[in-house]
Amino acid sequence: MSQGEATRCETQHALLTGWGEFAGHLGLLKGFEGLDLHQKRYQHAPQTKVLEFLVATLAGVEHLQEISHAAHPLDQDQVLAKAWGQEGWADYSGVSRSLRCLTVDEAEQIVQVLDATSAMFITSAMNLALLAEGRLVYDGDLTGLPVSKGSTTYPDVAFGHMDDQIRLGYQAAVVSLRSPLGGRIWLSMEHHPGNLVSAVAAEGMVLAAEKRTGVRPRRRTELLEQRLGVVKQSGQTLQHKKADRQQKVLQAHRAVVEVEQAVAEWQAQVEVLTAEYNNRERVERPTSQLACARKKLLSLLQRLKRRQKACAKAEQVLTWTDDLLAKQSALQQRLQQRLTQFEQDNRRNPQPVPAVFRLDAGFGTYENLALLIEMGYEVYTKLHNWQVLQNLRKSVPPEAHWTEVGLDVSMWAWSHHPLETFCYPIDVGLERFTDGDGHLKYCALLHFGDTPVTQNLPEWFSFYAARQTIEAGIKESKYVFFLHHIKVRTPTAIYVQENFVMFAANFIRWANPWLTSAPDAQRLCIEHLGIKGLVRIAAHTSAEVVWNSDSKLLKFCEQSLFAGKVLYLPQVATQLVLPFAKSYDFCDV
């Protein structure tokens, strides 16, 4: 680079400036410029203020005020604004007002711009995964976003379990895709009130991931047909039982009426005898006619009580049967609708993609397991039911040889095990481990799919344990991008913030190869800093931006942590899309 022709200026946000250049190459800035936001423009366009919120998210600001009130305010960095294609930035209050005025349609527009930018990278990750492993691996989880329990300004909050406490706030259902190059790619984040529980969130998470990727596995309609047949047969059996129990109720009613009539007759006889004895002033002796009549009446009253109790029990059983039939009928209808939908899914999906879903124990209910199996996924999760876990412990033979799978962790497994009341045989791995206090604990891993996991228990244990990548991602979203600090107060703005956090975590990982593509002895090794270091340090470090007509670089200032280091900013974006290993087509989801 010719020093005479070079232009130089200084920024306090070095890596943020580099990310702006990358965003321009990806077309992200043009996407924001094309947003149709129905807000008045004063000094800054509403599109600029929404983009400024994304930049603030990438900068890891904890509170919106930091845009203007930090040690080096974002809105005062003109070099940063230029790198992101803007004439300047607005004060944080203007950003807040624009976010507050967003409509649902406008928020969807913003998310569509993010999705369009992400599509190339997600497709590339799927291609690489299918080439390397022949399958996609998804991880799903639910994370709480608490707010102050006394707050009244957050919309649609509810109390629920968050961080092992009952707190006021929201729940976010998140799904990530395992990247063959390491790490994860966020696919979806669904916003819910705080009282949502994992057991009812699984289907929405899976459908959101399918919508985001555009691919899905083949639905296991043959298994669903078998299950539907069993449910229908069970319904017919219940109908026969109901007919029998209706007869029993009728018989019980007749028996009660018979005894009631007998009681009435003997009551009348006792009254007549009592009057006769009183008129004739006769003494009632133990063996007298009156005493015998009283004994007979007492016996009949006791019999009536027993018959009434039996009648009530028969009616209760009939009511329970009706309830069970109603549930069975609803289940049959739901499964029939599911079968119809899945058959249609398969017809519209000529090239299904093998896929794995890993979930924690909160999602491991029988209904969720059955649904994911029928949707075609290979499922890895933990057992949800504590009582079934105790039964599994009792069924381990005394001479069982436990396999060491980790530090102080061993396993015993059953292949295609028929769990009680569950509709499909499933691989079950019982884990035995010691907690921090030295107490022996148990849990159970569950698996359904073609992988012979019971033949290699250490591999099964390690593969499931690798889902901690999504747990690490949740921590990153909260403590690097401050997802749990809701910076806005309207549903649409909260939706935008959550999507910005998800996009920011992906965007930085996609930018790293671009920033490190130019070899140089003085190049800053950003790949060694980690996301936290990039956001907290490199994005807030001073640097000199040096450019001419054909190149641009960041030269870190002598007073900075990275003194003497440089980052070249390539002038083109890297093409990442690779051909599928097979002729996979995006399905219509």
Summary of the structure (lengths in Angstrom):
residues: 589
radius of gyration: 34.6
end to end distance: 50.0
largest distance: 141.1
contacts: 1827
relative contact order: 0.14
helix: 51%
strand: 17%
